[in-house]
Amino acid sequence: MDSLIEILTNYGYVGMLISAFLAGSIFPLSSEVVMLALLAAGLDPWQLVIYGTIGNVLGSMLNYGIGMLGRIDWIEKYLHVNKKELDRAKRFMAGRGAWMGFFSFLPIIGEGITIVLGLMRSNVAITVISVIIGKFLRYALIIYGVEIFV
């Protein structure tokens, strides 16, 4: 994992976009580590936020697409999420709709949220908007925290 992060940091903003895409999708990666390394290398913090947000949203929309396929058997087999957990997530999100995409920035459950939104066929436009808001705020808060404490 460390060598992958090192490779991604060598690509600058494109590395940020790729790491954020992977982190936002079903692949386990920490785009925050790449962002902090690129920030330490002197790249513009707000461009990192933009590239990170774009990549993370694209990763979330890949998850949404996986959910839209509706292949519960694939989700169970490859993502190791059982039908009972998916049903529980669907019940929780029922009535809350596409705006739940905002919470896709949360570690561990964020990917599941976007997959379930795809399974539920939530409104794509609202899902994208809510995911953008959540992901942007996450990266902006990281940059803000670094600027305050470093």
Buried (B, 14 or more C-beta within 10 A) or exposed (E): EEEEBEEBBEBBBEBBBBBBBBBBBBEEBBBBBBBBBBBEEEBEBEEBBBBBBBBBBBBBBBBBEBBBEEEBEEBBEEBEBEEEBBEEBEEEBEEEBBBBBBBBBEEEEBBBBBBBBBBBEBBBEBBBBBBBBBBBBBBBEBBEEBEEEE
